Structure formats: structure tokens, C-alpha cells
């Protein structure tokens, strides 16, 4: 049973959009915390959001390239 290519592209595009959204949240959070020198929980959360956003972006782009 073949999966429709448009469905796969839609899922990949959704992952890219989620990745961009998480990246935006992480960058905004990081911008709010830039005045701090030591690693605080909020700064750790911003790094987490940036990492998750980048991971989703890469996964989405790889899926779009493969199909």
C-alpha cells in the first residue's frame, strides 16, 4: 500500500513549522536571559527549546528531501 507523497510532505512541513516555532520560543527566551552569566533553569530551558527546534527542522527537511 503506497502512502501519498503529499501526506508525507504535509507531515514534514508540519515538523518544520513546529521546529521554527520552538526555535522562536527558545531564541526569545534566550534573549530575555542574556543578561545572566551563570546557567539558570530558564537559560537551560531556552537551550532545550533551541535544540528541539533545530532537531525538528533537520528532521523535517530530511524527510522532504527523501520523498
LOGU-719521 format. One record per atom (N, C-alpha, C, CB): residue number from 1; y, x, z. Coordinates in pm, 1 decimal. Each point is the difference from the previous one (the first is absolute). Glycine has a CB too. Layout:
# residues N
+-----+----------+----------+----------+
!   n !       yy !       xx !       zz !
+-----+----------+----------+----------+
! NUM !        Y !        X !        Z !
...
+-----+----------+----------+----------+
//
This chain:
# residues 67
+-----+----------+----------+----------+
!   n !       yy !       xx !       zz !
+-----+----------+----------+----------+
!   1 !   -117.6 !     84.6 !      0.0 !
!   1 !    117.6 !    -84.6 !      0.0 !
!   1 !    124.2 !     89.3 !      0.0 !
!   1 !   -124.5 !   -185.6 !    122.4 !
!   2 !    205.8 !    172.8 !   -222.2 !
!   2 !    119.0 !     83.9 !    -14.8 !
!   2 !    116.4 !    -59.3 !     79.3 !
!   2 !    -78.2 !     73.9 !   -228.6 !
!   3 !    151.4 !     15.1 !    290.7 !
!   3 !    119.4 !    -41.3 !     73.5 !
!   3 !    118.3 !      9.4 !    -95.1 !
!   3 !    -95.6 !     79.0 !    223.2 !
!   4 !    179.5 !   -180.5 !   -221.1 !
!   4 !    116.7 !     -2.3 !    -87.2 !
!   4 !     94.7 !    115.1 !     36.6 !
!   4 !    -21.6 !   -251.6 !    -26.5 !
!   5 !     69.5 !    321.6 !    -74.2 !
!   5 !     87.1 !    116.0 !     22.4 !
!   5 !    132.1 !    -42.4 !     63.1 !
!   5 !   -105.9 !    116.6 !   -195.3 !
!   6 !    155.1 !   -234.9 !    160.5 !
!   6 !    127.8 !    -44.4 !     56.3 !
!   6 !    -11.4 !    -23.7 !    150.4 !
!   6 !     59.0 !   -104.5 !   -220.4 !
!   7 !   -176.3 !     60.8 !    266.2 !
!   7 !    -19.6 !    -19.5 !    143.9 !
!   7 !      5.0 !    134.4 !     72.0 !
!   7 !   -139.7 !   -205.7 !    -44.0 !
!   8 !     77.3 !    306.8 !    -14.7 !
!   8 !      0.3 !    133.4 !     60.5 !
!   8 !    140.9 !     57.4 !      0.7 !
!   8 !   -236.7 !     37.2 !    -76.1 !
!   9 !    309.3 !    -56.2 !    -34.0 !
!   9 !    138.4 !     49.2 !     -5.6 !
!   9 !     87.2 !    -71.2 !    102.9 !
!   9 !    -28.5 !     51.6 !   -244.1 !
!  10 !      5.2 !   -181.0 !    262.6 !
!  10 !     77.6 !    -74.9 !     97.9 !
!  10 !    -27.1 !     51.6 !    141.3 !
!  10 !     -5.4 !   -201.4 !   -150.5 !
!  11 !   -121.7 !    229.1 !    180.6 !
!  11 !    -33.3 !     54.5 !    131.7 !
!  11 !     62.0 !    137.8 !     18.8 !
!  11 !   -214.3 !   -130.1 !     -0.5 !
!  12 !    208.6 !    212.9 !   -102.7 !
!  12 !     59.0 !    133.7 !      9.2 !
!  12 !    151.2 !     -9.5 !     16.1 !
!  12 !   -186.4 !     93.1 !   -140.6 !
!  13 !    249.0 !   -183.9 !     67.7 !
!  13 !    145.2 !    -17.3 !     11.4 !
!  13 !     37.1 !    -50.2 !    138.9 !
!  13 !     14.6 !    -47.5 !   -246.3 !
!  14 !    -97.2 !    -39.6 !    302.0 !
!  14 !     25.0 !    -48.8 !    135.3 !
!  14 !     -7.2 !    115.6 !     99.8 !
!  14 !    -94.2 !   -226.2 !    -62.1 !
!  15 !     -1.4 !    317.7 !     43.0 !
!  15 !     -9.3 !    116.4 !     89.0 !
!  15 !    121.5 !     90.5 !    -15.1 !
!  15 !   -249.6 !    -11.1 !    -13.6 !
!  16 !    297.8 !     27.1 !   -108.7 !
!  16 !    119.2 !     82.6 !    -21.8 !
!  16 !    120.3 !    -62.7 !     68.9 !
!  16 !    -92.5 !     80.2 !   -220.0 !
!  17 !    107.2 !   -211.4 !    208.9 !
!  17 !    112.6 !    -68.3 !     64.2 !
!  17 !    -11.1 !     10.5 !    152.0 !
!  17 !     16.6 !   -158.9 !   -195.2 !
!  18 !   -137.9 !    141.6 !    249.5 !
!  18 !    -17.9 !     15.6 !    144.6 !
!  18 !     31.9 !    142.5 !     43.0 !
!  18 !   -175.4 !   -179.4 !     -1.9 !
!  19 !    135.6 !    276.2 !    -80.6 !
!  19 !     29.9 !    139.3 !     30.9 !
!  19 !    149.3 !     27.1 !      1.2 !
!  19 !   -216.8 !     64.1 !   -100.7 !
!  20 !    287.4 !   -119.0 !      2.9 !
!  20 !    145.8 !     17.4 !     -3.3 !
!  20 !     65.6 !    -64.4 !    121.3 !
!  20 !     -7.3 !      4.9 !   -250.1 !
!  21 !    -42.1 !   -122.6 !    289.4 !
!  21 !     55.3 !    -69.6 !    115.7 !
!  21 !    -21.9 !     81.2 !    127.6 !
!  21 !    -41.3 !   -220.7 !   -113.6 !
!  22 !    -81.6 !    271.8 !    132.6 !
!  22 !    -27.1 !     81.7 !    118.3 !
!  22 !     80.4 !    129.2 !     -2.0 !
!  22 !   -229.4 !    -97.5 !     11.7 !
!  23 !    245.0 !    155.4 !   -129.5 !
!  23 !     80.0 !    121.3 !    -12.6 !
!  23 !    145.5 !    -27.5 !     36.2 !
!  23 !   -155.1 !     83.7 !   -178.6 !
!  24 !    208.5 !   -196.5 !    134.4 !
!  24 !    137.3 !    -37.1 !     33.6 !
!  24 !     16.3 !    -19.6 !    150.0 !
!  24 !     24.4 !   -107.8 !   -224.1 !
!  25 !   -119.7 !     37.6 !    287.2 !
!  25 !      6.5 !    -19.8 !    144.9 !
!  25 !     -4.0 !    134.7 !     71.9 !
!  25 !   -112.1 !   -224.7 !    -23.8 !
!  26 !     21.0 !    311.0 !    -19.7 !
!  26 !    -11.7 !    130.6 !     64.0 !
!  26 !    124.9 !     84.2 !    -16.5 !
!  26 !   -243.0 !    -10.0 !    -39.2 !
!  27 !    302.3 !      7.6 !    -79.9 !
!  27 !    121.6 !     78.8 !    -23.0 !
!  27 !    118.2 !    -54.9 !     79.1 !
!  27 !    -84.1 !     57.5 !   -228.1 !
!  28 !     95.0 !   -190.1 !    237.9 !
!  28 !    107.0 !    -58.0 !     81.2 !
!  28 !    -17.9 !     36.4 !    147.0 !
!  28 !     21.5 !   -189.0 !   -163.8 !
!  29 !   -145.8 !    182.2 !    210.6 !
!  29 !    -28.7 !     34.0 !    138.5 !
!  29 !     28.7 !    147.8 !     25.4 !
!  29 !   -174.9 !   -181.0 !      9.2 !
!  30 !    136.7 !    264.5 !   -103.6 !
!  30 !     25.5 !    143.3 !     13.7 !
!  30 !    149.9 !     27.9 !      0.2 !
!  30 !   -218.6 !     50.5 !   -113.5 !
!  31 !    292.7 !   -119.5 !     29.2 !
!  31 !    144.8 !     16.9 !     -2.8 !
!  31 !     64.5 !    -38.0 !    131.7 !
!  31 !     -4.7 !    -44.1 !   -242.9 !
!  32 !    -49.1 !    -57.2 !    308.8 !
!  32 !     53.6 !    -41.2 !    129.6 !
!  32 !    -32.4 !    101.5 !    108.7 !
!  32 !    -22.6 !   -238.2 !    -70.0 !
!  33 !    -84.9 !    313.6 !     50.6 !
!  33 !    -44.6 !     93.6 !    102.8 !
!  33 !     39.1 !    144.7 !    -28.5 !
!  33 !   -187.8 !   -153.7 !     43.5 !
!  34 !    264.4 !    179.7 !   -147.8 !
!  34 !     29.8 !    138.0 !    -38.9 !
!  34 !     77.6 !     77.5 !    105.8 !
!  34 !     -0.1 !    -76.8 !   -234.0 !
!  35 !     71.1 !      7.6 !    320.6 !
!  35 !     76.1 !     68.9 !    102.7 !
!  35 !    -86.6 !     61.5 !    108.4 !
!  35 !    183.4 !   -155.4 !    -46.6 !
!  36 !   -308.9 !    119.2 !     52.6 !
!  36 !    -88.1 !     49.2 !    106.5 !
!  36 !    -69.1 !    128.8 !    -42.0 !
!  36 !    -35.6 !   -234.9 !     78.9 !
!  37 !     22.1 !    325.0 !     14.2 !
!  37 !    -64.6 !    128.8 !    -27.1 !
!  37 !   -150.0 !     -9.6 !     26.8 !
!  37 !    212.9 !    121.6 !     59.4 !
!  38 !   -250.4 !   -174.9 !     56.9 !
!  38 !   -141.8 !     -2.6 !     37.0 !
!  38 !    -69.6 !   -120.9 !    -64.6 !
!  38 !     53.8 !    116.4 !    219.5 !
!  39 !   -184.8 !   -109.1 !   -225.2 !
!  39 !    -80.2 !   -105.9 !    -61.6 !
!  39 !    -13.6 !   -116.0 !     97.7 !
!  39 !   -126.3 !    169.0 !   -139.7 !
!  40 !    186.8 !   -279.4 !    106.7 !
!  40 !     -7.8 !   -120.1 !     82.6 !
!  40 !    -98.8 !    -96.7 !    -64.0 !
!  40 !    239.2 !     30.4 !     80.8 !
!  41 !   -280.7 !   -133.1 !     -8.6 !
!  41 !    -90.7 !    -98.4 !    -61.5 !
!  41 !     59.4 !    -66.2 !   -124.4 !
!  41 !    -95.5 !    -40.9 !    225.8 !
!  42 !    224.8 !     16.1 !   -225.6 !
!  42 !     62.3 !    -61.8 !   -117.3 !
!  42 !     -3.6 !     94.5 !   -119.6 !
!  42 !    148.6 !   -134.9 !    150.7 !
!  43 !   -127.1 !    263.0 !   -126.0 !
!  43 !     -5.9 !     97.9 !   -108.3 !
!  43 !   -142.9 !     13.4 !    -51.8 !
!  43 !    195.7 !    123.4 !     99.3 !
!  44 !   -292.2 !   -128.3 !     -9.1 !
!  44 !   -140.0 !      5.0 !    -42.1 !
!  44 !    -35.0 !   -123.1 !    -84.1 !
!  44 !    -58.3 !    132.3 !    207.2 !
!  45 !    110.4 !   -248.1 !   -170.6 !
!  45 !    -24.4 !   -122.0 !    -78.4 !
!  45 !     62.4 !     11.2 !   -138.5 !
!  45 !     -6.3 !   -134.8 !    211.6 !
!  46 !    124.2 !    193.3 !   -221.0 !
!  46 !     63.2 !     13.7 !   -131.2 !
!  46 !    -80.8 !     93.2 !    -88.9 !
!  46 !    224.5 !    -41.2 !    103.2 !
!  47 !   -278.0 !    148.2 !    -45.6 !
!  47 !    -85.0 !     90.3 !    -77.6 !
!  47 !   -125.8 !    -72.8 !    -45.1 !
!  47 !     88.9 !    198.0 !    127.7 !
!  48 !   -145.1 !   -282.5 !    -40.9 !
!  48 !   -118.1 !    -78.6 !    -35.2 !
!  48 !     29.9 !    -93.6 !   -116.5 !
!  48 !    -79.0 !     13.1 !    237.7 !
!  49 !    191.4 !    -85.6 !   -231.2 !
!  49 !     35.2 !    -92.7 !   -107.7 !
!  49 !     23.6 !     73.4 !   -131.5 !
!  49 !    100.8 !   -153.5 !    169.3 !
!  50 !    -36.5 !    269.0 !   -164.1 !
!  50 !     22.9 !     78.0 !   -121.6 !
!  50 !   -133.5 !     45.2 !    -58.5 !
!  50 !    224.2 !     77.1 !     87.8 !
!  51 !   -313.4 !    -30.2 !     -2.4 !
!  51 !   -131.5 !     42.9 !    -47.5 !
!  51 !    -80.1 !   -113.8 !    -60.2 !
!  51 !      2.2 !    175.8 !    172.9 !
!  52 !     -2.6 !   -290.6 !   -107.7 !
!  52 !    -73.8 !   -115.2 !    -53.2 !
!  52 !     61.3 !    -48.0 !   -130.9 !
!  52 !    -63.3 !    -67.0 !    233.4 !
!  53 !    195.0 !     66.6 !   -241.0 !
!  53 !     65.6 !    -41.5 !   -123.6 !
!  53 !    -33.4 !     91.9 !   -115.5 !
!  53 !    182.9 !    -97.0 !    134.8 !
!  54 !   -179.2 !    226.9 !   -110.0 !
!  54 !    -34.9 !     95.6 !   -105.5 !
!  54 !   -145.9 !    -13.2 !    -40.6 !
!  54 !    174.3 !    156.1 !     86.6 !
!  55 !   -262.4 !   -178.7 !     11.3 !
!  55 !   -142.2 !    -15.5 !    -32.1 !
!  55 !    -22.5 !   -123.1 !    -87.4 !
!  55 !    -61.3 !    112.6 !    216.4 !
!  56 !    125.5 !   -224.1 !   -183.5 !
!  56 !    -15.5 !   -121.0 !    -81.0 !
!  56 !     58.5 !     18.7 !   -139.1 !
!  56 !      8.1 !   -137.7 !    207.9 !
!  57 !    103.4 !    209.5 !   -217.8 !
!  57 !     57.1 !     28.5 !   -131.5 !
!  57 !    -97.3 !     79.1 !    -85.9 !
!  57 !    228.6 !     -2.4 !    100.0 !
!  58 !   -286.1 !    105.9 !    -42.0 !
!  58 !    -93.5 !     83.6 !    -75.8 !
!  58 !   -122.3 !    -80.6 !    -41.2 !
!  58 !     79.6 !    203.2 !    123.8 !
!  59 !   -134.8 !   -283.0 !    -31.3 !
!  59 !   -117.8 !    -81.5 !    -31.8 !
!  59 !     32.0 !    -98.1 !   -112.4 !
!  59 !    -80.9 !     21.6 !    237.6 !
!  60 !    195.0 !    -87.2 !   -229.1 !
!  60 !     37.8 !    -96.3 !   -103.4 !
!  60 !     19.2 !     64.4 !   -135.5 !
!  60 !    106.8 !   -135.7 !    174.9 !
!  61 !    -38.4 !    249.7 !   -178.5 !
!  61 !     22.0 !     67.2 !   -128.3 !
!  61 !   -130.2 !     52.4 !    -59.0 !
!  61 !    229.0 !     62.5 !     75.7 !
!  62 !   -318.6 !    -11.7 !      9.1 !
!  62 !   -128.9 !     48.8 !    -50.0 !
!  62 !    -81.4 !   -115.1 !    -57.4 !
!  62 !      2.3 !    185.5 !    169.6 !
!  63 !     -0.8 !   -300.9 !   -102.2 !
!  63 !    -73.7 !   -115.8 !    -51.0 !
!  63 !     57.8 !    -48.1 !   -132.7 !
!  63 !    -55.5 !    -65.9 !    235.1 !
!  64 !    187.6 !     69.5 !   -248.4 !
!  64 !     59.5 !    -44.1 !   -126.4 !
!  64 !    -32.8 !     97.0 !   -112.4 !
!  64 !    184.7 !   -111.3 !    126.7 !
!  65 !   -191.3 !    239.9 !    -96.5 !
!  65 !    -32.6 !     99.5 !   -102.7 !
!  65 !   -145.9 !    -10.1 !    -43.3 !
!  65 !    175.1 !    151.1 !     94.7 !
!  66 !   -265.3 !   -182.8 !      0.1 !
!  66 !   -142.4 !     -4.9 !    -30.9 !
!  66 !    -34.9 !   -117.2 !    -89.6 !
!  66 !    -45.8 !    109.7 !    216.8 !
!  67 !    111.3 !   -220.3 !   -201.3 !
!  67 !    -37.9 !   -122.4 !    -73.0 !
!  67 !     74.9 !    -10.3 !   -129.9 !
!  67 !    -48.7 !   -114.3 !    214.3 !
+-----+----------+----------+----------+
//
